[in-house]
Amino acid sequence: MHTDPIFVDRNGHRTLLKWHRARRKASDPEFTPTRILEAMRVGASVEVDLVVHADRGFAILHDLDLDHGTTGSGAVFETTGEALRQLFLRGNDGTPIADRVMLLEDLCELLKASPAHPDALLQLDYKEDLSRLAPAVVANFAAAVTPVSHAMILSGGDSAAVARLAAATSGLKTGYDPTYVGVLDDLKSQEDFSQFISAALKTAPDAAMIYLDYELILAADAAGVDMVAAVHADRRRVDAWTIRSVNPTTRRQVQRLLELRVDQITTDDPEGLNAALAEGTA
């Protein structure tokens, strides 16, 4: 077992453990620079989210509003970058912590000053759609990311938005998440699941990684459709998201995901999941 929660090797296949919202363990707060830099230093896969702010740049935040994750209030899109920098993040219990909200350029400057391990990969998950991407937004993204793009992958649910940002940013890999709210209510038959993954691959032909809700992967598997194999056959990789806690149910689910040979598992508790796998309980 690797000393850091980075990957699992099973039956000749390596599955990465992605640090969701830059958490190494379940008790970690989201998006702290300490954890992001740690992940990049040790060679982990780590994810942060991007939301557009009033100065046509990006904040490292998940929600479109500030009320839940920070000491601020209101919409991120209506808040300036400097105002965002003055806000503190909140921990899992809602209490403010010492770390402030970062902007994308802040994060990229940190990465320039602390070069990443060659195996590290930082996923920038764009949470909005194409309508937010005015020319100034795209230009600001490219200016911030291009110097460190070799260590990043840009993902999102709007393939056109991802493509627009990537086209302006030399060396940036891309991924695509076709999962939408209520998808499992719409997909029932083998044909449904097969058509879904086929359409996803056609929608984002340049995406190196396909991000799929792990419950969708398992539901397709139960219906007799191996979505992971379909993605692999198209020479792409699969991320299964998100294992939020490690318990008997998720341990069984992770075991099946490993049997299906997913390339990456997104989790809020990489350390706990890694320990469970090492003990042979997953």
N, C-alpha and C positions, 0 to 999 in steps of 0.2 A: 504494500500500500504506500502511495506517495504520502509524504509527511504533511502536505497541504491538500485541502479538498479540491482537487483539480480535475481528476479523471478516474474512470473505472475501466479496467481491462477485463473483458469477459469473452471467452471462446474466440480469441484472436481479433476481437474488435474493441476499439477504444471509444468510450463515451465520455465526453466532457461534462463536468458539473458546472453549470453557469451560475455565477453569483448574481442573483436577481436583485435589481436596484442597488447593486454594490453591497450586498450583505454576504458576509462569510458565515454567520450563524444567525439563528432566529432572533436573538436579542439585539442584533445590530440595528441602529437607525438607518434610514435610506440615504443614499447619495453623499456620504461623507468622503472628503478627499483622502483621508487616511486609508480607508478600505479600498478605494479605487486604485490608489497608487500601490497598495500592498498586492492587490490582485494582478496588476500589470507587472510588478516586480517578480512575482513567483511564477508567472506564466499561465495564469488562469484566464478563463473566459468570463467576462463581467459585462453587465448591462446597466445603462442609464437611459433616462427618458428625456426627450426634448419637447419643449413647448415654446411657441413664438411669443416674444414680449413686445412692448410698445415701441422700442427702438429698432425693431426689425432684426433682432438677433434672437438667440435661443437661451432659455433657462433650463437648468438641469432639474426638472421637476416632472412628476407624473400627471398631476391633476391640472386642469385648465383654470381652476380657481385656487387661490392661495390659502383659503380658510382652514383646510384640513392639515396640510403638510408643513405649514410655515407659521410664523407669528404675524403674517400679514392678512389682508382680506381683499376681496375683489378678484377680478379677472387678471390672469397673467398678461393677457394681450393688451390690457389697458395700463400696465405698470411698467415704468422705465427700468432700464437695466441697472442704473445706480440705485434706484429705490429697492430693487430686488436684492442687491448685494447687502443691503442693510438689514435684511430679514434673517431670522434664525430658523433653522429646520426644527421640526418636532420629532421626538422619539416615538417609539411604538405606543407609549402610554399617553401621548399627546403633550408631554412636557417639553418645553423648549430646551434645546441642547446648545453646546458651545459653537457648533458649526453653522456657518451662514449659507444661504442660497448661493450656488455658483452659476455663472453664465458659461456658455460653451467655450468662449475664448479663454476664460479663466482655467477651465479644465485642460484645454489644449496647451496652454502655457506651462501648466504643471507637468504635463507629459513630455514636453520638450526639455524641461529641466531635469526630468527623471526618466531617462530612456527605458522603454519596456523590454521585458524578456522577449526573445524572438518568437516564443510560442503564445504570448499573450494576445488576446483579442478583445477589444472594447466595442460592444454593440451600442450604437446610438439608435434608440427606438423613437422615431418621430410619431408623436401622438395625434397629430392633426391631419389635414388634408391639403390638396393642391391649392385650394382657395387662399390659404395663408401665405403662399410662396410668391410674394411680389419680387421683382428683380432685386431689390435691395436686400431682401431676406436671403435669397440664393447667393448673392455676392458675399454677404457677411459670413454665411456658412462656409463657403469655399475658402475664404481668407483665413478663417480660424482652423479648419480641419486639414487643409492640404499639407501643411508641414508634418503632420503626424498620421496621415491617412493610411499608411502602410499597416498600422496597428489597429485599424478600425473596420467595422462593417456597419452600414446604414440599413435599417429595417423600417417597416411600417405596413399598415394595412392598405394604403393608397399607393399602388404600384407606380402611378404616373408621378406622384409627388417624390417618391424615392428616386425615380429615374431622373427627374429634373435636378435634384440636388446633386446626385452622383455625376451627372454629365458636366457639371461645373467644377468638379473636385477630382483632380488627377489622383489615380491610384486607389480610389475608394471602392471596396467590395460592397455588394448589396444583398439584401435578403427580403423576403416577402411573407407576410402573414395573411392568409386568406380567411382565417377564422373570423366569424362575426357572431354577435349575440343571437342566440336562438338557433344556431346552426344544427344542433342535434335534434331540434324539433322538425327540421326540414329534411334531414337525411335518415332514411330508414332501410332502404334496400341495398343490395350489393351494387346495383346500377347507380343509385344515388351517390354512394361513396366513391365509386370509380369515376363518375363524371365530375365530382367535386375536385378531386386531386388532379385530374387531367386538365380541368379548366384553370386551376391554380398555376400549373406549370406553363401553360400557354400564356397566361396573363403576364407573367414576369419571367420572360425567357433568359434574362441576364442574372437572375437572382442565384447566388451561390448557396444560400441557405433558405429552406422553407420552414417557417415557424408554425407549428400546429399545436393546438390545445391537446394536452395528453389524453383527455377524456375522449376527444374526437378520434385520435389514433386507436384507442382501445375499443371504442364503439365500432369503428370500421373493422377492426380485427375480429370482433365478435360476430360481425355480419359476413365474415369471410373475405375481407379486402385488406391487403397489406399495403397501406399507404406508404410506409417507409420504403418498402421494396420498389414501389412505383417511382418514388423520388430518386432513389439510388439508380434505378434503371435509366433515368434521365441525367445521370452524372451530377446530381445535387446532393446536399446534405440536409438532415432533418434535426430541428430543435423541437423537443417536446416540453411544453410549458403548462402550468407552473406547479411544482410540488411545494405546497406552502408549509406543510408540517410533516414530520416523520412519525408515522403511526402504523399499526398493523395493516390497515387498508392500503395506505400509500406504499408501504414496503412491498406488498404483493403486486401493486400496479407497476412499481419501478422494475420489479423482476421481469414482468412481461415486456416492458419497454426495452430492457436490456436484451431480452431474447429476440425482439424484433430488430435489434441493432440500430436503435436511434443513435445519432452522432453527438447529441447534446441533450442534457436534461436541465431545464431551468428550475431553480429551487431557491426558496427563501432561507434554507438551512443547509448549505453545502457541507458544513462541518458535521452536522448531525446525520445527514444522509450518508456521507462517506464512512462515518463510524459504523452505522448500521450495516452497510454493505460489507465492511471489513469483518464484522462479527458473523457474517453469514446469515443475517436475519432478513435480508431483502432479496 
